[in-house]
Amino acid sequence: MSLSRVVLSLQSPRISHLSTVLHRLFSKSVMTLKQCNVEVKEGVAVVTLNSPGSKMNVLNGEVTAEVVEILKEIKHNSVITSAVIISGKPGCFIAGADIAMLSQVKTQSEGAKFSRDAQLIMDQIEGSTKPIVAAIQGVCLGGGLETALACHYRIAVNDKKTGLGVPEVMLGLLPGAGGTQRLPNLVSIPNALDMMLTGRTIKADKAKKMGLVDMTINPLGPGIKPSDIMTLEYLERVAVGVASELASGKLKKTKKKGLMEQAISLGLKIGFVKDKIFEKARAQVMKQTKGLYPAPLKILDIVRTGLDKGTVAGLEAEAAGFGELVVTPESKGLISLFKGQTECKKNSFGKPQIPLKNVAVLGAGLMGAGIVQVTANKGFNVILKDTTDNGLIRGHGQIHDGLANSVKRKRITSAESDKIMSAVTLQLDYKNFEHCDMVIEAVFEDLNLKHKVIKEVEERISPHCIFASNTSALPITKISEASKRPDKVIGMHYFSPVDKMQLLEIITTEKTSKDTIATAVDVGLRQGKVVIIVKDGPGFYTTRILSPMMAELIRLLQEGIDPKELDKLTTGFGFPVGACTLADEVGLDVASHIAKDLGLAFGERFSGGSIAVLEGMVAKGFHGRKSGKGIYIYEKGSKDRNVNPEALTILNLHKLTTAGSVTPEDIQLRLVSRFVNEAVLCLQEGILQNPLEGDIGAVFGLGFPPFSGGPFHWVDRFGAGNLIAKMKTYESIYGICFTPCQLLLDHAKDSNRKFFPS
């Protein structure tokens, strides 16, 4: 049952029967429904949400139908003086609305009704004459936090797993169950806007300081039961006590505003001060989103409506705004990414035959040290091997600095940082490699070197040990030619910086065993990665689709387009960083190496700018950010980057005459069309299993505009026919590199054919 039909359907025979059952059950002290359990303890109705067969509680039609009827019974049952809403799942209070329900909304009016019906349920909680306490342990997001906001008192467990937030903006939406109005009324306007505009999750201790929760409790240690269960039972006891005291009047809820909050409240009563606050917020949103995401701007408008015209008008605007946003292509794209991200956090290959405990990483460079950090951080014992003491010192320093930053941001404690570092062993030899379950090589991109390494490693490791390569372009099949057991060889392509980039691209060959794949996926998921699995080939998927775009970038630079203008146009399209900045981040030396390899593999189709440009820059030591100079100059302590004049000199030596249009749209499409065409060709050739993983890889690995949903969603939205028309124009000027692939042509022939049918 959809949420938008809950209110009307309460009159149906099925729901009327539910009401009768509830009334009968409430005459007892304990009752069990499908989604909720209710137990009356000394006059307090403890409503426990516990959706069966799921790790998370979500708000769907069945849950809300039961909650509405329970609220009615609480209201009319004289035995009950107050209530507690709590979860039966220690790691999750309520994770939000069921995403599947949102996918069923097809029109703006349906979306608005969805929101209004959710508001009505929250209004019933807030309007209860008997106090209702939210007892929060674990995830409390979206509709979960809106439920808590509607309660009269909120208690949260002060632990790592408990987090409160309204992340709807990350789905292209806004809080639609009254959150845009209740949140600003509870916390300061700056805090409320920050939460809604960023989707940031707030920990319990900070939530208490903000006024988001009224009380926090510390978790209990393990006893006769696990720690999380002991804590949940303790939370319930505290919440029942609070509910009883609220009902008896012993506990009066009072909120003391700090001086800053008092000043803000006073300022909001003055028109021009209010204008300045919202003007600044809008300017910040535009700076960060370039106006490409409609949800943040809509949130600002609706919060302002509530402040100016009152809560009723604010709620009406919220419902209307939700209806507008839920049918936008931006929301559909972001929701698809969310679903894809969820799917890519599952291991479809099953459990590994042998659980992994010990991992070795070869190479203490930027990538190797990063892999060690995310591996040791998840409980593995890790060996970091390099060929020099200086390399190990550098790698150790990077890991230490990364963990220190996590401590500073309160993601881990100092003790936890020390424990992680103690799991890392630094060495120059192959000692204890016989105990390793997996070896990940992160040495230089040279096939002969990788062959040498794999032979050395296989002389020392056990038969079950897996050998994984972090190569970004060299075919795994070629690397495995040096192996005595190619079934145990696999590609694990991480992205830099490893501790921040979510994607892991796993590359399989025809000989890679199912258990090897299952093990690699298991390691990636335990490292916290979003995992895509692709077939082997030059450049795999991500490197392959980025390379033609980079080739076109060099050509545009040779045609005299200013690097800063190119960055402006690519961020204006929706990429998080400009194309020239991205080239510097990847490394011009790496780009040059990959361009040569993929040029040999794919021929003229990967042509564009002259490889001599990259070779000239590398010869001068312009490797990008890591060397301090690339297309730009990087100075410590300075956020401003000037174009490297010596790089411009090299470009002038290879200057090209502009042959086609260089309007902003054409520059953007010359870059993007080559990226997208190659992505579609990867699907056509079977490198990709499906378009969803293609979208995930492009967005999470390369920064393709998230609001678009990824390259395949973008083709559906832009239109294959429109894209081909543009590519044909470019093909007539620049040749085969703009020739559309057959699958794209097939989609253009049939306008109803989509990668993601609606």
C-alpha positions in Angstrom: 0.0 0.0 0.0 1.4 3.4 -0.9 1.7 6.1 1.8 -0.5 8.4 -0.2 -3.5 6.0 0.2 -3.1 5.2 3.9 -5.5 7.9 5.1 -8.3 6.9 2.7 -7.7 3.2 3.1 -8.2 3.3 6.8 -11.9 3.0 6.1 -11.4 -0.2 4.1 -12.6 -3.6 5.6 -9.0 -4.8 6.0 -7.9 -1.7 8.0 -11.2 -1.7 10.0 -10.4 -5.2 10.9 -6.9 -4.1 12.0 -8.5 -1.4 14.2 -10.8 -4.1 15.8 -7.8 -6.4 16.4 -5.8 -3.5 17.9 -8.6 -2.6 20.3 -8.8 -6.2 21.5 -5.1 -6.5 21.8 -4.7 -3.3 23.7 -6.8 -4.7 26.5 -3.7 -6.9 27.1 -0.3 -5.6 28.0 1.5 -7.0 25.0 0.5 -7.1 21.3 2.3 -8.0 18.1 1.5 -6.8 14.7 3.5 -7.4 11.5 5.6 -4.3 11.5 5.2 -3.1 15.1 5.1 -4.6 18.6 3.4 -2.7 21.4 3.7 -3.4 25.1 2.1 -1.3 27.8 4.4 -0.8 30.8 3.0 1.1 33.8 0.8 3.1 31.5 3.4 3.8 28.9 2.8 2.3 25.4 6.1 1.1 24.1 5.8 1.0 20.3 8.6 -1.0 18.9 9.2 -0.8 15.1 10.7 -4.0 13.8 10.1 -4.6 10.1 10.5 -8.4 9.4 13.2 -9.7 7.1 15.0 -6.3 6.8 18.1 -4.8 8.5 16.5 -1.4 8.4 13.1 0.0 9.4 11.6 2.1 6.6 8.4 4.0 6.4 6.1 2.3 3.9 2.3 1.9 3.6 2.1 -1.1 5.9 4.2 0.6 8.7 2.2 3.8 8.5 -1.1 2.1 8.5 -0.2 0.3 11.7 1.2 3.5 13.3 -1.9 5.5 12.5 -4.2 2.9 14.2 -1.8 2.6 17.2 -2.0 6.4 17.6 -5.8 6.2 17.6 -5.7 3.5 20.3 -3.2 5.5 22.4 -5.5 8.5 22.2 -8.7 6.7 23.2 -7.3 4.1 25.7 -7.6 5.5 29.2 -5.0 3.0 30.5 -2.3 4.6 28.4 -0.8 7.9 29.7 2.1 8.3 27.3 4.1 6.5 24.7 7.6 5.6 23.5 8.6 5.0 19.9 11.6 2.8 19.7 13.2 0.3 17.2 13.7 -3.4 17.7 16.9 -3.1 15.5 19.8 -1.7 17.5 21.5 -0.2 14.4 18.5 1.6 13.0 15.7 3.7 14.4 14.1 4.5 11.1 16.1 4.9 7.9 13.5 7.0 6.1 10.8 6.4 3.5 10.8 3.3 1.3 12.5 4.3 -1.9 10.3 1.9 -3.9 7.3 4.0 -2.9 8.9 7.1 -4.4 9.5 5.3 -7.7 5.8 4.7 -7.9 5.0 8.4 -7.9 4.4 9.4 -11.6 2.9 12.9 -11.4 3.4 16.1 -9.5 0.0 15.9 -7.9 0.7 12.3 -6.7 4.0 13.6 -5.2 2.2 16.4 -3.4 -0.4 14.0 -2.0 2.3 11.7 -0.8 3.8 14.6 1.2 0.5 15.8 2.6 -0.4 12.3 3.8 2.9 12.0 5.5 2.4 15.4 7.1 -1.0 14.3 8.5 0.6 11.3 10.2 3.3 13.5 11.8 0.6 16.0 12.8 -1.2 13.2 14.7 2.0 12.4 16.6 2.7 16.1 17.4 -0.9 16.7 18.3 -1.2 13.9 20.8 -2.4 15.1 24.2 -0.4 12.2 25.7 3.4 12.8 25.5 5.3 10.6 23.0 9.0 10.1 23.4 11.4 9.1 20.5 14.1 6.7 21.7 16.8 6.7 19.1 19.6 4.2 18.6 21.3 3.9 15.2 20.3 5.4 11.9 17.6 8.1 12.2 17.3 9.7 8.7 14.8 11.4 6.5 11.3 10.3 7.5 12.8 8.8 10.6 14.1 12.1 11.9 10.8 13.8 10.8 9.0 11.2 13.0 11.3 12.0 15.9 10.8 15.8 15.3 7.1 15.3 15.7 7.5 13.6 19.1 7.5 15.6 22.3 10.8 14.5 23.6 13.9 12.9 21.9 16.5 10.6 23.6 19.5 9.4 21.6 22.3 7.0 22.3 25.7 8.7 22.1 27.6 6.2 20.0 29.1 5.9 16.5 26.1 4.2 14.9 23.6 6.8 16.0 23.2 9.6 13.5 20.4 12.0 12.7 19.9 13.7 9.4 17.6 14.7 6.5 19.4 13.5 3.4 16.5 14.0 1.0 18.5 16.6 -0.9 20.9 13.9 -2.0 18.0 12.3 -3.8 16.9 15.5 -5.4 14.1 15.9 -2.8 13.2 17.8 0.3 12.0 16.7 3.7 8.3 16.1 2.9 6.7 15.1 6.2 6.9 18.5 7.9 10.7 18.5 8.3 11.2 21.8 6.5 9.0 23.5 9.2 9.7 21.5 12.4 13.5 21.5 12.1 14.0 25.3 11.9 11.6 25.6 14.8 13.7 23.2 16.9 17.3 24.3 16.0 18.7 27.5 14.8 18.0 28.5 11.1 21.7 28.2 10.1 21.9 24.6 11.6 18.6 23.6 10.0 19.6 24.9 6.6 23.0 23.2 6.9 21.3 19.9 7.6 18.8 20.2 4.8 21.0 21.6 2.2 23.9 19.2 2.7 22.2 16.1 3.9 24.8 16.0 6.7 24.4 13.4 9.4 24.7 14.7 13.0 26.0 12.6 15.9 24.1 12.4 19.1 26.4 14.6 21.2 26.3 17.4 18.6 22.5 16.9 18.3 22.1 17.6 22.0 24.1 20.8 21.8 22.0 21.9 18.8 18.8 21.2 20.6 17.9 18.5 18.1 17.6 15.9 21.0 16.7 16.5 24.6 18.8 13.8 26.2 21.6 11.5 25.4 22.7 8.3 27.1 26.0 6.5 26.8 26.1 2.9 25.5 26.5 0.0 27.8 29.2 -2.6 27.6 28.5 -6.3 26.9 27.0 -8.4 29.7 24.8 -11.4 29.5 23.8 -10.0 26.1 25.7 -8.2 23.4 26.5 -4.5 24.0 24.0 -3.1 21.5 21.1 -5.2 22.9 22.0 -4.2 26.5 22.0 -0.5 25.4 18.7 -0.9 23.6 17.1 -2.3 26.7 18.6 0.5 28.8 17.4 3.1 26.3 13.9 1.7 26.6 13.9 1.9 30.4 15.1 5.5 30.3 12.5 6.4 27.7 9.7 4.8 29.7 10.8 6.7 32.8 10.9 10.0 30.9 7.5 9.4 29.3 5.9 8.7 32.7 7.4 11.9 34.2 6.2 13.9 31.2 2.7 12.5 31.6 2.7 13.2 35.4 4.1 16.7 35.0 7.2 15.8 37.1 9.3 16.6 34.0 8.7 19.8 32.2 10.4 20.2 28.8 12.1 23.6 28.6 14.5 24.9 26.0 17.2 27.4 26.8 18.4 29.3 23.8 22.1 30.3 23.7 23.1 33.9 23.0 23.8 33.2 19.4 20.5 31.5 18.8 18.7 34.4 20.6 20.5 36.9 18.4 19.5 34.9 15.3 15.9 34.7 16.4 15.8 38.4 17.0 17.4 39.1 13.7 14.9 37.0 11.8 12.2 39.4 12.9 13.9 42.2 11.0 13.2 42.0 7.3 16.6 43.0 5.8 18.5 40.7 8.3 16.3 37.8 7.2 17.0 38.7 3.5 20.7 38.8 4.1 20.7 35.3 5.8 18.8 33.8 2.9 20.8 35.7 0.2 24.0 34.3 1.7 22.6 30.8 1.8 21.4 31.0 -1.8 24.7 32.4 -3.0 26.5 29.4 -1.3 24.1 27.0 -2.9 24.7 28.5 -6.3 28.5 28.4 -5.8 28.4 24.8 -5.0 25.7 23.5 -7.4 25.9 26.0 -10.3 22.1 25.9 -10.1 22.1 22.4 -11.6 20.3 20.9 -8.6 16.8 22.3 -8.0 16.2 20.8 -4.5 18.5 23.1 -2.4 16.9 26.2 -3.9 13.4 24.8 -3.3 14.3 24.1 0.3 15.4 27.7 0.8 12.1 29.0 -0.7 10.0 26.7 1.5 11.8 27.4 4.8 11.4 31.1 4.0 7.7 30.7 3.3 7.3 29.1 6.7 9.1 32.0 8.4 7.2 34.6 6.6 3.7 33.2 6.4 3.6 30.6 9.2 3.7 26.8 9.6 0.4 26.1 7.7 1.6 28.0 4.6 5.0 26.4 5.0 3.5 22.9 5.0 1.5 23.6 2.0 4.6 24.9 0.2 6.5 21.8 1.3 3.9 19.4 -0.2 3.8 21.3 -3.4 7.6 21.5 -3.6 7.9 17.8 -2.9 5.5 17.1 -5.7 7.5 19.3 -8.1 10.9 17.7 -7.2 9.9 14.0 -7.1 9.2 14.0 -10.9 12.3 15.9 -12.0 14.9 14.1 -14.0 17.5 15.2 -11.4 15.6 13.4 -8.7 15.1 10.3 -10.8 18.8 10.2 -11.7 19.9 10.6 -8.1 17.4 7.9 -6.9 18.7 5.6 -9.5 22.2 6.2 -8.3 21.1 5.4 -4.7 19.5 2.2 -5.8 22.7 1.3 -7.8 24.9 2.1 -4.9 22.8 -0.2 -2.7 23.1 -3.0 -5.3 26.8 -2.5 -5.6 27.2 -3.1 -1.9 26.1 -6.7 -2.2 28.2 -9.7 -3.1 26.3 -11.6 -5.8 29.1 -14.2 -6.0 28.4 -15.4 -2.4 30.8 -15.9 0.5 34.5 -16.7 -0.1 35.5 -20.2 0.7 38.3 -19.0 3.0 37.7 -15.8 5.1 40.4 -13.2 4.6 42.5 -12.1 7.6 45.9 -11.2 6.2 46.6 -8.9 3.3 49.9 -7.7 1.8 50.3 -4.6 -0.4 53.3 -4.2 -2.7 54.4 -0.6 -3.2 54.3 2.2 -0.6 53.3 5.0 -3.0 50.2 7.1 -2.9 47.9 4.2 -4.0 49.6 1.5 -2.0 49.6 3.4 1.2 46.0 4.4 0.6 45.0 0.7 0.1 46.8 -0.2 3.3 44.9 2.5 5.3 41.4 1.4 4.2 42.3 -2.3 4.7 43.9 -2.0 8.2 41.0 0.3 9.1 38.6 -2.6 8.7 40.3 -5.2 10.9 42.7 -6.9 8.5 46.4 -7.5 9.3 48.4 -5.8 6.6 51.9 -6.1 5.4 53.2 -3.0 3.4 56.2 -4.0 1.3 58.4 -1.6 -0.6 61.9 -1.8 -2.2 63.4 1.1 -0.2 63.4 2.4 3.4 62.5 5.9 2.0 59.4 4.4 0.3 58.3 2.8 3.5 58.8 6.0 5.5 56.8 7.9 3.0 54.0 5.3 3.0 53.9 5.1 6.8 53.7 8.9 7.0 50.7 9.0 4.6 48.8 6.4 6.6 49.6 8.1 9.9 48.5 11.5 8.5 45.3 10.0 7.1 44.4 8.4 10.5 45.3 11.6 12.3 42.9 13.5 10.1 40.2 10.9 11.0 40.9 11.5 14.7 40.7 15.2 14.2 37.3 14.9 12.5 36.2 12.6 15.4 35.6 9.6 13.0 37.8 7.5 15.2 39.5 7.8 18.5 43.3 8.0 19.2 43.2 4.5 20.6 41.5 3.2 17.5 44.1 5.0 15.4 46.9 3.3 17.4 45.2 -0.1 17.0 45.0 0.3 13.2 48.6 1.3 12.9 49.6 -1.7 15.0 48.0 -3.9 12.4 50.4 -2.6 9.7 53.8 -4.2 9.3 56.4 -2.4 7.2 59.1 -4.5 5.4 61.5 -4.8 2.5 61.3 -8.5 2.1 58.7 -11.3 1.6 58.7 -12.5 5.2 55.3 -14.0 6.3 53.8 -13.8 2.8 53.1 -17.5 3.2 50.4 -16.5 5.7 48.7 -14.0 3.4 45.2 -14.6 2.0 45.6 -11.8 -0.6 48.4 -9.8 -2.2 47.6 -6.5 -3.8 50.3 -5.0 -6.1 50.4 -1.3 -6.5 53.7 -1.0 -8.3 54.5 1.2 -11.4 52.5 0.7 -14.6 55.0 -1.4 -16.4 54.0 -4.9 -17.6 57.5 -6.4 -17.3 57.7 -5.1 -13.7 54.4 -6.6 -12.9 55.4 -9.9 -14.4 58.6 -9.9 -12.2 56.5 -9.2 -9.1 53.9 -11.9 -9.7 56.6 -14.5 -10.2 58.4 -13.5 -7.0 55.2 -13.5 -5.0 54.0 -16.9 -6.2 57.2 -18.5 -5.0 56.2 -17.5 -1.4 52.4 -17.5 -1.1 50.1 -20.4 -0.2 47.9 -22.1 -2.8 44.7 -20.3 -1.7 46.2 -16.8 -1.8 44.8 -14.4 -4.4 47.0 -12.0 -6.4 45.2 -8.7 -7.2 46.6 -5.9 -9.4 45.8 -2.3 -8.9 46.7 -1.4 -12.5 44.6 1.3 -14.0 44.9 0.3 -17.6 47.1 -2.8 -18.3 44.9 -5.8 -19.2 44.7 -8.3 -16.4 44.9 -11.1 -18.9 48.4 -10.0 -19.9 49.5 -9.6 -16.3 48.2 -13.1 -15.5 50.3 -14.6 -18.3 53.3 -14.6 -15.9 51.2 -16.6 -13.3 51.2 -20.3 -12.7 47.6 -20.0 -11.5 45.6 -17.4 -13.5 42.4 -18.4 -11.8 43.7 -16.7 -8.7 44.6 -13.4 -10.5 42.2 -10.5 -10.6 42.2 -6.7 -11.0 41.2 -4.4 -8.1 41.4 -0.8 -9.5 41.2 1.7 -6.6 40.8 5.5 -7.1 42.9 8.3 -5.6 42.7 9.3 -2.8 41.8 5.7 -1.8 40.5 6.7 1.6 38.0 9.2 0.1 37.0 7.7 -3.3 34.1 5.2 -2.9 34.5 3.2 -6.1 36.4 -0.1 -6.5 36.5 -1.5 -10.1 37.1 -5.3 -10.1 38.3 -6.7 -13.3 37.9 -10.4 -14.2 39.4 -12.5 -17.0 38.1 -15.6 -18.7 40.2 -17.7 -16.2 39.3 -15.9 -13.0 37.5 -18.3 -10.7 34.1 -17.5 -9.1 35.7 -17.8 -5.6 38.4 -15.3 -6.5 35.8 -12.8 -7.6 33.7 -13.5 -4.5 36.8 -12.9 -2.3 37.8 -9.7 -4.1 34.2 -8.3 -3.8 34.1 -9.3 -0.1 37.4 -7.4 0.6 36.1 -4.3 -1.3 32.8 -4.3 0.6 34.6 -4.7 3.9 36.8 -1.8 3.0 33.6 0.3 2.6 33.7 0.5 -1.2 31.0 0.6 -3.8 32.0 -2.3 -6.1 31.5 -2.7 -9.8 32.6 -5.8 -11.7 33.8 -5.5 -15.3 35.4 -7.8 -17.9 39.0 -7.4 -18.8 40.2 -5.2 -21.7 42.5 -2.3 -22.3 41.6 0.4 -19.8 38.8 -1.8 -18.4 35.8 0.6 -18.1 36.6 3.7 -16.1 40.1 4.4 -17.6 38.8 3.6 -21.1 35.9 6.0 -21.0 37.9 8.8 -19.5 40.8 8.6 -22.0 38.9 9.8 -25.1 37.6 12.8 -23.2 41.1 13.6 -22.1 42.3 13.3 -25.7 39.7 15.8 -26.7 40.7 18.1 -23.8 44.3 18.2 -25.1 43.0 19.0 -28.6 40.9 21.9 -27.2 43.9 23.2 -25.4 45.9 23.0 -28.6 43.1 25.0 -30.3 43.8 27.8 -27.8 40.9 27.4 -25.4 42.0 28.7 -22.0 42.4 26.0 -19.3 40.3 28.0 -16.8 37.6 28.4 -19.4 37.6 24.6 -20.0 37.4 24.0 -16.2 34.5 26.4 -16.0 32.6 24.7 -18.8 33.1 21.2 -17.4 32.0 22.2 -13.9 29.2 24.1 -15.4 28.1 20.8 -17.0 28.1 19.3 -13.6 31.5 17.6 -13.1 32.8 18.3 -9.5 36.2 19.4 -10.8 37.2 20.9 -14.1 38.7 18.8 -16.9 42.1 20.4 -16.7 42.2 20.1 -12.9 41.2 16.5 -13.2 44.1 15.9 -15.7 46.5 17.4 -13.1 45.0 15.3 -10.3 45.3 12.1 -12.3 48.9 13.0 -13.2 50.1 14.0 -16.7 52.7 11.3 -16.5 50.0 8.7 -15.9 47.8 10.3 -18.6 50.7 10.1 -21.1 51.4 6.5 -20.3 47.8 5.5 -20.6 47.3 7.5 -23.8 50.1 5.6 -25.4 48.8 2.2 -24.3 45.2 2.8 -25.3 46.2 4.5 -28.5 48.0 1.3 -29.5 45.0 -0.8 -28.4 42.2 1.2 -30.1 44.0 3.1 -32.8 42.7 6.3 -34.5 39.4 6.1 -32.5 41.3 7.3 -29.5 42.9 10.2 -31.3 42.5 13.8 -30.4 45.2 16.1 -29.1 48.8 15.3 -29.8 50.6 12.9 -27.4 53.6 15.1 -27.9 51.9 17.7 -25.7 51.8 15.3 -22.7 55.3 14.0 -23.5 56.7 17.6 -23.6 55.1 18.4 -20.2 56.4 15.2 -18.6 59.9 15.8 -19.9 59.8 19.2 -18.2 58.7 17.6 -14.9 55.1 18.9 -15.1 53.4 15.8 -13.7 50.4 17.7 -12.2 49.5 18.5 -8.6 52.0 15.9 -7.2 55.0 17.7 -8.8 53.7 21.2 -8.1 53.3 22.0 -11.7 51.1 20.7 -14.5 48.6 22.6 -16.5 48.4 24.7 -13.4 50.9 25.8 -10.8 50.3 24.5 -7.2 51.7 26.4 -4.3 51.4 25.2 -0.7 48.9 27.2 1.4 47.3 28.8 -1.7 43.9 27.9 -3.1 44.4 30.0 -6.1 45.9 28.3 -9.1 47.5 30.1 -12.0 47.9 28.6 -15.4 51.5 27.3 -15.9 53.0 29.6 -18.5 55.6 27.0 -19.5 52.7 24.6 -20.2 51.2 27.2 -22.5 54.5 27.4 -24.3 54.4 23.7 -25.0 50.8 24.0 -26.2 51.8 26.8 -28.5 54.5 24.6 -30.1 51.7 22.2 -31.1 49.0 24.8 -31.8 46.0 23.7 -33.9 43.6 25.8 -36.0 40.1 25.6 -34.8 38.1 23.7 -37.4 34.6 23.6 -35.9 32.3 25.5 -33.5 33.7 26.4 -30.1 30.5 27.6 -28.5 30.2 26.6 -24.8 27.7 23.9 -25.7 29.9 22.5 -28.4 33.0 22.4 -26.2 31.0 20.6 -23.5 29.5 18.1 -26.0 32.8 17.4 -27.7 34.2 16.3 -24.3 31.1 14.5 -23.0 30.0 12.8 -26.2 33.3 10.9 -26.4 33.0 9.9 -22.8 29.4 8.7 -23.2 29.9 7.0 -26.6 32.8 4.9 -25.1 30.6 4.0 -22.1 27.9 2.7 -24.4 30.4 0.8 -26.5 31.7 -0.9 -23.3 28.1 -2.1 -22.7 27.8 -3.2 -26.3 31.0 -5.2 -26.1 30.1 -6.8 -22.7 32.8 -5.1 -20.7 29.9 -3.9 -18.5 27.3 -6.2 -17.2 24.5 -3.6 -17.2 24.0 0.2 -17.6 23.5 0.7 -13.9 27.0 -0.3 -13.0 28.2 1.9 -15.9 26.5 4.9 -14.3 27.8 4.0 -10.8 31.4 3.7 -12.2 31.3 6.9 -14.1 29.8 8.9 -11.2 31.6 7.5 -8.2 34.9 6.9 -10.0 35.2 9.8 -12.5 32.7 12.4 -11.2 30.2 12.3 -14.1 27.5 14.7 -12.9 25.5 12.9 -10.2 22.2 14.8 -10.9 22.3 13.3 -14.4 22.2 9.8 -13.0 25.3 8.8 -15.0 26.1 8.6 -18.7 23.4 6.0 -19.5 20.7 8.0 -17.8 22.1 11.1 -19.5 21.6 9.5 -22.9 18.0 8.7 -22.0 17.4 12.2 -21.0 19.3 14.1 -23.7 18.1 11.7 -26.4 20.3 9.3 -28.4 19.1 10.9 -31.6 20.1 14.4 -30.4 23.5 13.1 -29.4 24.1 11.3 -32.7 23.2 14.4 -34.6 25.9 16.4 -32.8 28.4 13.6 -33.1 27.9 13.3 -36.8 28.7 17.0 -37.1 31.9 16.5 -35.2 32.7 13.4 -37.1 32.6 15.3 -40.4 35.3 17.6 -39.0 37.4 15.4 -36.7 36.9 11.9 -38.1 36.4 8.5 -36.6 36.9 9.5 -33.0 33.3 10.9 -33.1 31.7 7.9 -34.9 28.8 6.7 -32.8 28.8 3.1 -31.7 26.1 0.7 -33.0 24.2 0.4 -29.7 23.8 4.2 -29.6 22.6 4.2 -33.2 20.1 1.4 -32.3 18.7 3.6 -29.5 18.4 6.6 -31.9 16.4 4.5 -34.4 13.7 3.8 -31.7 12.8 6.8 -29.5 11.1 4.4 -27.1 14.2 2.4 -26.5 15.8 3.4 -23.2 18.6 2.1 -21.0 16.3 2.7 -18.1 12.7 2.3 -19.2 10.4 4.4 -17.0 
